Amino acid sequence: MIYKVLYQKDQIRNPRRETTQTLYLEAPNAVTARALVEDNTPYNIELIQELTGNFLDYEKKSPDFKLTEF
């Protein structure tokens, strides 16, 4: 499965919508996806969303779509 992870670069500052960033990764489930991001980055995770069907097709059209590998 491919997951879209919305995050803040810093865990110390309060999250702001304007500074939210996105990464995409492949993992067997959302729990594993969260663990991968938490273990390999200092990011503050806001949301993990599974991408399937039309949602995945839409995201793939974005120039920012690139799978992150840890």
C-alpha positions in Angstrom: 0.0 0.0 0.0 1.1 3.6 -0.6 0.6 6.1 2.2 0.6 9.9 2.2 2.1 11.3 5.3 1.4 14.9 6.4 4.0 16.2 8.8 5.8 19.1 10.4 9.6 19.2 10.2 10.0 20.0 13.9 8.4 18.4 17.0 9.2 21.4 19.2 7.1 24.1 17.5 3.4 24.1 17.3 2.0 22.8 14.0 0.8 25.3 11.5 -1.1 24.5 8.3 1.2 26.7 6.3 4.3 24.6 7.2 2.7 21.1 6.7 4.7 19.0 4.3 4.0 15.7 2.5 5.9 12.5 1.8 4.8 9.3 0.2 5.9 5.8 1.2 5.1 2.2 0.6 4.3 0.0 3.6 2.2 -3.0 4.4 -0.1 -1.0 6.8 -0.5 2.4 8.5 1.2 1.3 11.7 4.3 0.2 9.9 4.3 3.5 7.9 4.1 5.5 11.1 7.0 3.5 12.7 9.2 4.0 9.6 8.7 7.7 9.7 9.2 8.0 13.5 12.3 5.8 13.5 14.0 7.5 10.6 13.1 11.2 10.9 12.5 13.9 13.6 9.2 14.8 12.0 5.9 15.5 13.9 3.4 13.3 12.0 -0.1 14.9 11.6 -1.9 12.4 9.4 -1.3 9.1 7.6 -3.6 8.5 4.7 -3.8 5.3 2.6 -3.9 6.1 -1.1 -5.9 3.8 -3.4 -7.9 4.0 -6.6 -8.7 7.5 -7.9 -6.9 9.1 -5.0 -3.6 7.4 -5.8 -4.0 8.2 -9.5 -4.6 11.9 -8.7 -1.5 12.0 -6.4 0.7 10.3 -9.1 -0.1 13.2 -11.5 1.5 15.7 -9.1 5.1 16.7 -9.8 5.8 16.3 -6.1 4.9 12.6 -6.0 7.9 10.6 -5.2 8.1 7.5 -3.0 10.4 8.0 0.0 12.6 5.0 1.0 14.0 4.4 4.4 
